[in-house]
Amino acid sequence: QLFDLAHRHLEAAGISRQLDGAVEPTTRARALLDEVKIFRSLGEDERDRLALAMTPQQYAAGQVVLELGEVPDNLFVIATGVVSATVPDDTQQTEVGRMGPSEVMGEQSILADTPSQATFTTLTSCIIYRIDKSLTRSCMEQRSEVGQALNKLQAVRQQNSQLTLMAKPAPIKKGGLLGWLQKR
């Protein structure tokens, strides 16, 4: 997992290992699209056009990218950094996952104009690309695989957040020196 994470960070920064020695000129946004799973069904030309329309935005550590209940006008693609997803649990926020380069946020808005079910906050400084909602929807119309991938991603995320909220931590047994002495 560590090698995979390092590899994705290096590729997101535009550093890649070419086996045949050929260096293909590409933009950072275009290289990122090659790594995003939901866009793998798109052709080279389609990804090139999509990359031209992507807008980068820089975030400092601790900044909120997407607020709970917000309906974004974009699909967010993480280029660098780590983002935490938290959901409300009674009186506190519970972290349900962390995301890194080539992962997306805001898919629920693209699919059905529904609000975000989590708060997405940067844990490190990040560069996150934005893809306009209408452009993403046109990709879904052209390629049904994109819509299927977004639906699958949303279902997995909803299941993970429910499982996290339902899991109760194991009770901590109080011990210490006095408890140990009483057992003896």
Contacts in CASP RR format, 6 or more apart in sequence:
PFRMAT RR
TARGET T0000
AUTHOR 0000-0000-0000
METHOD contacts of the structure
MODEL  1
QLFDLAHRHLEAAGISRQLDGAVEPTTRARALLDEVKIFRSLGEDERDRL
ALAMTPQQYAAGQVVLELGEVPDNLFVIATGVVSATVPDDTQQTEVGRMG
PSEVMGEQSILADTPSQATFTTLTSCIIYRIDKSLTRSCMEQRSEVGQAL
NKLQAVRQQNSQLTLMAKPAPIKKGGLLGWLQKR
5 100 0 8 1.000
8 35 0 8 1.000
8 100 0 8 1.000
8 101 0 8 1.000
8 102 0 8 1.000
9 80 0 8 1.000
9 81 0 8 1.000
9 101 0 8 1.000
10 16 0 8 1.000
11 31 0 8 1.000
11 35 0 8 1.000
11 101 0 8 1.000
12 28 0 8 1.000
12 31 0 8 1.000
12 32 0 8 1.000
12 35 0 8 1.000
12 79 0 8 1.000
12 80 0 8 1.000
12 101 0 8 1.000
12 102 0 8 1.000
13 28 0 8 1.000
13 80 0 8 1.000
14 26 0 8 1.000
14 28 0 8 1.000
14 31 0 8 1.000
16 31 0 8 1.000
18 24 0 8 1.000
27 51 0 8 1.000
28 56 0 8 1.000
28 79 0 8 1.000
29 51 0 8 1.000
29 52 0 8 1.000
29 54 0 8 1.000
29 56 0 8 1.000
29 79 0 8 1.000
29 129 0 8 1.000
30 47 0 8 1.000
30 48 0 8 1.000
30 51 0 8 1.000
32 51 0 8 1.000
32 54 0 8 1.000
32 77 0 8 1.000
32 79 0 8 1.000
32 101 0 8 1.000
32 102 0 8 1.000
32 129 0 8 1.000
33 39 0 8 1.000
33 42 0 8 1.000
33 47 0 8 1.000
33 50 0 8 1.000
33 51 0 8 1.000
33 54 0 8 1.000
33 77 0 8 1.000
34 47 0 8 1.000
35 101 0 8 1.000
35 102 0 8 1.000
36 77 0 8 1.000
36 102 0 8 1.000
36 103 0 8 1.000
36 104 0 8 1.000
37 102 0 8 1.000
37 149 0 8 1.000
38 104 0 8 1.000
38 107 0 8 1.000
38 146 0 8 1.000
38 147 0 8 1.000
38 149 0 8 1.000
38 150 0 8 1.000
38 153 0 8 1.000
39 47 0 8 1.000
39 50 0 8 1.000
39 139 0 8 1.000
39 146 0 8 1.000
41 143 0 8 1.000
41 145 0 8 1.000
41 146 0 8 1.000
41 149 0 8 1.000
42 50 0 8 1.000
42 139 0 8 1.000
42 143 0 8 1.000
42 146 0 8 1.000
46 139 0 8 1.000
46 142 0 8 1.000
46 143 0 8 1.000
50 131 0 8 1.000
50 135 0 8 1.000
50 139 0 8 1.000
53 131 0 8 1.000
53 132 0 8 1.000
53 135 0 8 1.000
54 77 0 8 1.000
54 129 0 8 1.000
54 130 0 8 1.000
54 131 0 8 1.000
55 129 0 8 1.000
55 130 0 8 1.000
56 79 0 8 1.000
56 127 0 8 1.000
56 128 0 8 1.000
56 129 0 8 1.000
56 130 0 8 1.000
57 127 0 8 1.000
57 128 0 8 1.000
57 129 0 8 1.000
57 130 0 8 1.000
58 125 0 8 1.000
58 126 0 8 1.000
58 127 0 8 1.000
59 65 0 8 1.000
59 122 0 8 1.000
59 125 0 8 1.000
59 126 0 8 1.000
59 127 0 8 1.000
59 128 0 8 1.000
60 122 0 8 1.000
60 125 0 8 1.000
61 122 0 8 1.000
61 123 0 8 1.000
61 124 0 8 1.000
61 125 0 8 1.000
62 121 0 8 1.000
62 122 0 8 1.000
62 123 0 8 1.000
63 121 0 8 1.000
63 122 0 8 1.000
64 119 0 8 1.000
64 120 0 8 1.000
64 121 0 8 1.000
65 76 0 8 1.000
65 83 0 8 1.000
65 105 0 8 1.000
65 120 0 8 1.000
65 121 0 8 1.000
65 122 0 8 1.000
65 126 0 8 1.000
65 128 0 8 1.000
66 72 0 8 1.000
66 76 0 8 1.000
66 105 0 8 1.000
66 106 0 8 1.000
66 116 0 8 1.000
66 118 0 8 1.000
66 119 0 8 1.000
66 120 0 8 1.000
67 116 0 8 1.000
67 119 0 8 1.000
68 87 0 8 1.000
68 88 0 8 1.000
68 115 0 8 1.000
68 116 0 8 1.000
68 117 0 8 1.000
68 118 0 8 1.000
68 119 0 8 1.000
69 115 0 8 1.000
69 116 0 8 1.000
69 117 0 8 1.000
70 115 0 8 1.000
70 116 0 8 1.000
71 109 0 8 1.000
71 113 0 8 1.000
71 114 0 8 1.000
71 115 0 8 1.000
71 116 0 8 1.000
72 106 0 8 1.000
72 109 0 8 1.000
72 116 0 8 1.000
72 133 0 8 1.000
73 109 0 8 1.000
73 132 0 8 1.000
73 133 0 8 1.000
74 106 0 8 1.000
74 130 0 8 1.000
74 131 0 8 1.000
74 132 0 8 1.000
74 133 0 8 1.000
75 104 0 8 1.000
75 105 0 8 1.000
75 106 0 8 1.000
75 107 0 8 1.000
75 109 0 8 1.000
75 110 0 8 1.000
75 130 0 8 1.000
75 131 0 8 1.000
75 133 0 8 1.000
75 136 0 8 1.000
76 104 0 8 1.000
76 105 0 8 1.000
76 106 0 8 1.000
76 120 0 8 1.000
76 128 0 8 1.000
76 129 0 8 1.000
76 130 0 8 1.000
76 131 0 8 1.000
77 102 0 8 1.000
77 103 0 8 1.000
77 104 0 8 1.000
77 128 0 8 1.000
77 129 0 8 1.000
77 130 0 8 1.000
77 131 0 8 1.000
78 99 0 8 1.000
78 100 0 8 1.000
78 101 0 8 1.000
78 102 0 8 1.000
78 103 0 8 1.000
78 104 0 8 1.000
78 105 0 8 1.000
78 126 0 8 1.000
78 127 0 8 1.000
78 128 0 8 1.000
79 101 0 8 1.000
79 126 0 8 1.000
79 127 0 8 1.000
79 128 0 8 1.000
79 129 0 8 1.000
80 101 0 8 1.000
80 125 0 8 1.000
80 126 0 8 1.000
80 127 0 8 1.000
81 100 0 8 1.000
81 101 0 8 1.000
81 122 0 8 1.000
81 123 0 8 1.000
81 124 0 8 1.000
81 125 0 8 1.000
81 126 0 8 1.000
81 127 0 8 1.000
82 98 0 8 1.000
82 99 0 8 1.000
82 100 0 8 1.000
82 122 0 8 1.000
82 123 0 8 1.000
82 124 0 8 1.000
82 126 0 8 1.000
83 98 0 8 1.000
83 99 0 8 1.000
83 100 0 8 1.000
83 103 0 8 1.000
83 105 0 8 1.000
83 120 0 8 1.000
83 121 0 8 1.000
83 122 0 8 1.000
83 123 0 8 1.000
83 126 0 8 1.000
83 128 0 8 1.000
84 95 0 8 1.000
84 97 0 8 1.000
84 98 0 8 1.000
84 99 0 8 1.000
84 120 0 8 1.000
84 121 0 8 1.000
84 122 0 8 1.000
84 123 0 8 1.000
85 95 0 8 1.000
85 96 0 8 1.000
85 97 0 8 1.000
85 98 0 8 1.000
85 99 0 8 1.000
85 105 0 8 1.000
85 118 0 8 1.000
85 119 0 8 1.000
85 120 0 8 1.000
85 157 0 8 1.000
85 161 0 8 1.000
86 93 0 8 1.000
86 94 0 8 1.000
86 95 0 8 1.000
86 96 0 8 1.000
86 118 0 8 1.000
86 119 0 8 1.000
86 121 0 8 1.000
87 93 0 8 1.000
87 94 0 8 1.000
87 96 0 8 1.000
87 117 0 8 1.000
87 118 0 8 1.000
87 119 0 8 1.000
87 161 0 8 1.000
87 164 0 8 1.000
87 165 0 8 1.000
88 94 0 8 1.000
89 165 0 8 1.000
93 119 0 8 1.000
94 164 0 8 1.000
94 165 0 8 1.000
95 164 0 8 1.000
96 118 0 8 1.000
96 157 0 8 1.000
96 160 0 8 1.000
96 161 0 8 1.000
96 164 0 8 1.000
96 165 0 8 1.000
97 160 0 8 1.000
97 164 0 8 1.000
98 123 0 8 1.000
99 105 0 8 1.000
99 120 0 8 1.000
104 153 0 8 1.000
105 116 0 8 1.000
105 120 0 8 1.000
106 116 0 8 1.000
107 150 0 8 1.000
107 153 0 8 1.000
107 154 0 8 1.000
108 114 0 8 1.000
108 115 0 8 1.000
108 116 0 8 1.000
108 117 0 8 1.000
108 154 0 8 1.000
109 115 0 8 1.000
109 116 0 8 1.000
109 133 0 8 1.000
110 133 0 8 1.000
110 136 0 8 1.000
110 137 0 8 1.000
110 140 0 8 1.000
110 150 0 8 1.000
111 147 0 8 1.000
111 150 0 8 1.000
111 151 0 8 1.000
111 154 0 8 1.000
117 158 0 8 1.000
117 161 0 8 1.000
118 157 0 8 1.000
118 161 0 8 1.000
136 146 0 8 1.000
139 146 0 8 1.000
140 146 0 8 1.000
140 147 0 8 1.000
140 150 0 8 1.000
END
